[in-house]
Amino acid sequence: MPLAHKIESVLDTIRPYLQADGGDVELVEVQSNNDVILRLTGACSSCSMSEMTMTAGIEESLRKSIPDLGKIVAVKE
């Protein structure tokens, strides 16, 4: 399974929680060095807790499922 599909599968498990608060996460790019670029959208893009959501929720879930990822970075909407 391509890496992008694995990432999307993990993100699909997180999305219901983000969407319940009016937000979402979008996979922007998987770079050749396995760095992952994400975009927090909706309420998540401006929420004061978005940094914690990114590191404690999204990044932790991705690393647990796909340990060989590089950096995981969120860009602004």
N, C-alpha and C positions, 0 to 999 in steps of 0.2 A: 504494500500500500504506500503510495507516495506520501512524503512527509506532510505536505499541505493538507492531505485528507486526514491524516492522524491528528493534526492540530485542530482542524475543523470538528472532528469527532469529540475532542476534549472540550472545545469551546461550546459545542451543542449541549453539553451537560451543565455548563455554567449559565448559559443564556437565560433560562427561565427565571433565575434569581435576579439577574440584571434587568430583565424585561418587566418583572414585577414592580420595580422601582422606576420604570420609564426609560431605561437605558438599554444598551447593547454593546457588543464588542464585534469588531470586524477584522478579519485577517487581511492585512494590506500586502505583505510580501514575506516570503521565506528566502533569505539570501543564500548564496552558495556556501557560506561558512556556517550555515544553520542558525544564523541570527533571525529572529522573528520580529516583524514590525506589525503592531496591532493598532487599531484606532477605537477608542471608547466613544460611543455615540449617544445621542439623546441626553437624558438626564446625567448619565455617567460622565459626559465630557466636561460638565461644569460643576460636578459635585465635589464638595470639600473632602469627601472620603475616597475620591477616585484613586489616589496614590495607594491607599491601603487596599482597595479593591484589586488594583493591579498586582501588587506584590503578594498580599496574603491570600488572595483568591485565585486569580487567573494564573499568575506565574507559578505559584505553588502547585496548582493542578496540572499545568503543562509539564513541569519538571518531574513530577511524580510519575506521569504516564509516559513521557518521552525524555529520558534523562540526558540524551546526547545533544540537546539544543544549546545554541550559543546564547547570546544576549537576547533578552525579551524586552522590547521597548514599545511604549505607547506614544503615538503622535496625536496631536490635537486635531479636532474636527476642522 
